[in-house]
C-alpha cells in the first residue's frame, strides 16, 4: 500500500470498516478527532516542522480510538501517524513485539 492509499485509508477520510481500510480495519463512527482535522498533518514529509507532527500526535492521544487505530497500524502497511505513533515508532514497536 503506497502513501496515497494510506492517506485515503486514514480515518480522516472515514474509510475504516470498508474495503479501502482493509479487512482488519476497525469500524470507527466518525467522532474521532482526526476526522475533524486536515489529513495532511497525519502524513508529515521530510522537512515538516516538528510542531505539526506534535500537533497530530496530540490529536491521536486525545482520541478514544487510539488503541484500535494503533493495532490496525501495527498489522497493516500504512504510513503516517496512526494511534499516536509515527512510522519510526511503529517500526521499533513492531520489532519489540515481534510483529512481522
C-alpha positions as CSV (number, residue, x, y, z in Angstrom):
1,X,0.0,0.0,0.0
2,X,1.6,3.3,-1.0
3,X,1.4,6.6,0.7
4,X,-1.6,7.8,-1.3
5,X,-3.6,4.7,-0.4
6,X,-2.5,5.1,3.3
7,X,-3.8,8.6,3.2
8,X,-7.1,7.5,1.7
9,X,-7.4,4.8,4.3
10,X,-6.8,7.1,7.2
11,X,-9.8,7.8,9.5
12,X,-9.8,11.4,8.4
13,X,-11.4,10.1,5.2
14,X,-13.9,8.0,7.0
15,X,-13.0,4.8,5.3
16,X,-12.3,2.5,8.3
17,X,-14.5,-0.5,8.1
18,X,-14.8,-0.6,4.3
19,X,-12.7,-2.1,1.6
20,X,-10.2,0.8,1.4
21,X,-9.5,0.4,5.1
22,X,-8.5,-3.2,4.8
23,X,-10.0,-6.4,6.2
24,X,-8.7,-5.7,9.7
25,X,-9.8,-2.0,9.8
26,X,-11.8,-1.0,12.9
27,X,-15.2,0.4,12.3
28,X,-14.9,3.9,13.6
29,X,-18.1,6.0,14.0
30,X,-16.9,9.4,12.6
31,X,-16.5,11.0,16.0
32,X,-12.7,10.5,16.1
33,X,-10.8,13.9,16.4
34,X,-8.8,13.2,13.2
35,X,-11.9,13.2,11.2
36,X,-12.3,16.9,12.0
37,X,-8.7,17.8,11.1
38,X,-6.8,18.4,7.9
39,X,-5.5,14.9,7.0
40,X,-2.2,16.3,5.7
41,X,-0.9,16.8,9.3
42,X,-1.0,13.0,9.8
43,X,1.4,12.4,6.9
44,X,4.3,14.7,7.6
45,X,7.0,14.8,4.9
46,X,10.7,15.4,5.4
47,X,11.1,19.0,6.4
48,X,7.7,19.3,8.0
49,X,8.0,21.4,11.2
50,X,8.1,19.2,14.3
51,X,5.3,21.3,15.7
52,X,2.9,19.9,13.1
53,X,3.9,16.3,13.9
54,X,3.5,17.1,17.6
55,X,0.0,18.5,17.0
56,X,-1.1,15.4,15.1
57,X,0.3,13.1,17.9
58,X,-1.6,15.2,20.5
59,X,-4.8,14.8,18.5
60,X,-4.3,11.0,18.4
61,X,-3.5,10.9,22.2
62,X,-6.9,12.5,22.9
63,X,-8.8,10.0,20.8
64,X,-11.0,7.3,22.2
65,X,-10.0,5.1,19.2
66,X,-6.2,5.3,19.8
67,X,-5.8,1.7,20.7
68,X,-7.7,0.1,17.8
69,X,-6.0,2.6,15.4
70,X,-2.6,1.6,16.7
71,X,-3.4,-2.1,16.5
72,X,-4.5,-1.7,12.9
73,X,-1.4,0.3,12.0
74,X,0.9,-2.4,13.5
75,X,-0.6,-5.1,11.3
76,X,-1.2,-3.1,8.0
77,X,1.3,-1.4,5.7
78,X,0.3,2.2,6.5
79,X,2.4,5.3,6.5
80,X,2.0,8.4,8.6
81,X,0.7,9.0,12.1
82,X,-1.7,6.3,13.4
83,X,-2.6,5.5,17.0
84,X,-0.4,8.3,18.3
85,X,2.8,6.8,16.7
86,X,5.0,7.7,13.8
87,X,6.3,5.3,11.2
88,X,9.6,5.1,13.1
89,X,8.0,4.5,16.4
90,X,5.8,1.7,15.0
91,X,8.8,0.1,13.4
92,X,10.5,-0.1,16.8
93,X,7.4,-1.3,18.5
94,X,6.8,-4.0,15.9
95,X,10.4,-5.2,16.4
96,X,10.0,-5.2,20.2
97,X,6.6,-7.0,19.9
98,X,7.9,-9.4,17.2
99,X,5.3,-8.4,14.7
100,X,6.2,-9.2,11.1
